[in-house]
Amino acid sequence: MELEGVTPAPPPTRVVTGAYVSDLLSDVMGFSHAGEVWITVQGHMNVVAVAALKELSAVIVCSGRAVEPTVIAKAVEESVVLLCTDKSAYEVCGKLWDLGVRRAG
């Protein structure tokens, strides 16, 4: 998958347990699970806060959206992995499915 890591790579012990796609922060807070990869078009500071709170494996910011340097710095501070892609959320979800990423439950 064509992903650009804008933060350092995660430790090798970090495991992806599934994926969750949403652009609503309250939805992610209520229904995502620790270990999942969050697929979104948002790349602002609150995304980092929610990803850290929910202990998500990574955030994939789609559709070529830019992530500001201050957001990247906060993500590094909070150990949140940020990845960016020009692909749409739909394409990213399809690729993750093809790679065998499934949602538990």
C-alpha angles and dihedrals in degrees: 000000000000102000129154115210108220093177129044118286116270121256113272089247093065109105128198107226098178143313137267126194123199141121094207112094092204090053092053091046091052103040114020120096132222111269096030125124112238116219114200145138092231122097106170133121096271090059089061091049093051093044091052093045092051094040092233119182094230145333120235112202107204141197096042094290114166123236115212120235091243090057091049090050091051091048090053090048091051095042091242114153112223121194126180132203140173088223120103121252087251092057092046092051091049092050092048089050090051089051090055099255108152134173114249117240 
